[in-house]
């Protein structure tokens, strides 16, 4: 979701939502390689946002964390 909403060439572009979904994914990821990838993606998104957008994104992140608090973490066993 974060990558789709963060693709600036699409009509659904929403940097705030992209940041929030990427933050949620990072908070739940346990694989170090995927964590690094998500951190890089999140930093790139944050670097392109204004301080106002970042604040809204952080609020949205907390809303998503509360809303999806009970969603189980994905376990990649392969």
BATOR-933589 format. One line per field, with one value per atom (N, C-alpha, C): y negated, z negated, x negated; atom name. Coordinates in steps of 0.1 Angstrom, whole numbers. Last residue first. Layout:
<rs>
Y [Y	...] .
Z [Z	...] .
X [X	...] .
atomo [CA	...] .
</rs>
This chain:
<rs>
Y [191	197	189	180	192	198	150	156	168	139	147	154	110	120	126	104	102	113	99	106	103	70	78	85	54	68	77	28	33	48	11	25	31	-13	-6	9	-20	-17	-9	-24	-14	-11	-44	-30	-20	-65	-60	-46	-68	-64	-59	-76	-64	-59	-101	-90	-77	-115	-113	-101	-114	-108	-106	-129	-115	-108	-154	-147	-132	-159	-158	-151	-158	-149	-147	-181	-168	-157	-200	-199	-185	-198	-195	-193	-181	-193	-189	-154	-159	-172	-140	-147	-154	-126	-137	-145	-106	-117	-129	-89	-96	-108	-82	-88	-96	-69	-81	-88	-47	-57	-70	-33	-38	-49	-27	-35	-41	-11	-23	-32	10	2	-11	21	17	7	29	19	13	48	36	25	67	60	47	76	70	62	84	73	67	92	95	83	81	88	92	54	63	69	36	50	59	11	14	29	11	12	16	9	21	22	-17	-5	8	-32	-32	-20	-27	-23	-22	-41	-26	-20	-67	-60	-45	-73	-74	-65	-72	-63	-62	-92	-79	-69	-114	-112	-98	-112	-110	-107	-98	-104	-102	-91	-96	-103	-81	-79	-84	-84	-94	-92	-81	-75	-86	-90	-91	-86	-86	-100	-100	-62	-63	-76	-59	-68	-69	-41	-55	-64	-18	-22	-37	-17	-18	-23	-13	-24	-27	12	0	-13] .
Z [-45	-34	-32	-63	-67	-56	-73	-61	-65	-89	-91	-79	-96	-86	-90	-126	-118	-108	-128	-131	-121	-140	-128	-131	-161	-163	-151	-153	-164	-165	-134	-130	-140	-147	-140	-137	-157	-166	-160	-134	-144	-153	-121	-115	-125	-139	-137	-131	-136	-149	-148	-109	-113	-126	-111	-103	-107	-124	-130	-124	-104	-117	-125	-84	-82	-95	-96	-92	-91	-97	-109	-107	-69	-78	-91	-60	-55	-65	-74	-77	-72	-63	-77	-81	-31	-39	-54	-16	-22	-30	-8	3	-3	-29	-24	-13	-33	-42	-37	-11	-12	-21	-19	-6	-6	-43	-43	-30	-34	-42	-43	-19	-12	-21	-40	-29	-21	-56	-61	-50	-38	-42	-48	-37	-25	-28	-63	-57	-45	-66	-74	-68	-48	-45	-53	-63	-49	-45	-88	-87	-73	-93	-85	-83	-106	-114	-106	-105	-98	-107	-118	-119	-113	-112	-126	-128	-84	-91	-105	-81	-76	-83	-92	-98	-93	-73	-88	-95	-50	-51	-65	-58	-55	-55	-61	-72	-70	-35	-47	-58	-21	-18	-29	-32	-34	-31	-23	-37	-40	5	-3	-17	28	15	6	60	52	39	78	64	55	103	99	85	104	104	99	101	114	115	74	78	92	53	67	73	28	30	44	30	28	29	34	44	42	11	23	34	-8	-9	4	0	0	0] .
X [-106	-114	-126	-89	-96	-105	-79	-84	-93	-52	-64	-68	-35	-38	-51	-17	-29	-31	18	6	-5	35	31	18	41	42	39	38	29	30	49	45	35	55	65	62	30	41	52	16	11	22	31	30	26	26	40	40	-1	4	18	-1	-8	-3	12	18	12	-8	5	12	-28	-30	-17	-15	-19	-21	-14	-2	-4	-42	-34	-21	-48	-54	-46	-34	-31	-36	-49	-34	-30	-74	-72	-58	-71	-73	-71	-90	-78	-81	-111	-104	-92	-121	-129	-122	-102	-102	-110	-108	-95	-96	-134	-132	-119	-128	-136	-134	-113	-106	-114	-132	-120	-113	-150	-154	-143	-133	-138	-143	-128	-117	-122	-154	-147	-136	-157	-166	-160	-137	-137	-146	-146	-134	-133	-169	-170	-158	-157	-166	-168	-124	-135	-144	-102	-112	-125	-79	-88	-99	-64	-60	-70	-73	-71	-69	-72	-85	-84	-44	-51	-65	-41	-34	-41	-56	-59	-53	-41	-55	-59	-17	-17	-31	-27	-20	-20	-37	-46	-40	-13	-24	-33	2	7	-5	-14	-11	-7	-14	-27	-24	4	7	-5	16	4	9	33	36	25	22	32	36	-14	0	10	-39	-34	-19	-47	-42	-36	-39	-44	-38	-28	-40	-45	-8	-4	-16	-24	-15	-11	-39	-46	-37	-19	-28	-35	-8	0	-9] .
atomo [N	CA	C	N	CA	C	N	CA	C	N	CA	C	N	CA	C	N	CA	C	N	CA	C	N	CA	C	N	CA	C	N	CA	C	N	CA	C	N	CA	C	N	CA	C	N	CA	C	N	CA	C	N	CA	C	N	CA	C	N	CA	C	N	CA	C	N	CA	C	N	CA	C	N	CA	C	N	CA	C	N	CA	C	N	CA	C	N	CA	C	N	CA	C	N	CA	C	N	CA	C	N	CA	C	N	CA	C	N	CA	C	N	CA	C	N	CA	C	N	CA	C	N	CA	C	N	CA	C	N	CA	C	N	CA	C	N	CA	C	N	CA	C	N	CA	C	N	CA	C	N	CA	C	N	CA	C	N	CA	C	N	CA	C	N	CA	C	N	CA	C	N	CA	C	N	CA	C	N	CA	C	N	CA	C	N	CA	C	N	CA	C	N	CA	C	N	CA	C	N	CA	C	N	CA	C	N	CA	C	N	CA	C	N	CA	C	N	CA	C	N	CA	C	N	CA	C	N	CA	C	N	CA	C	N	CA	C	N	CA	C	N	CA	C	N	CA	C	N	CA	C	N	CA	C	N	CA	C	N	CA	C	N	CA	C	N	CA	C	N	CA	C] .
</rs>
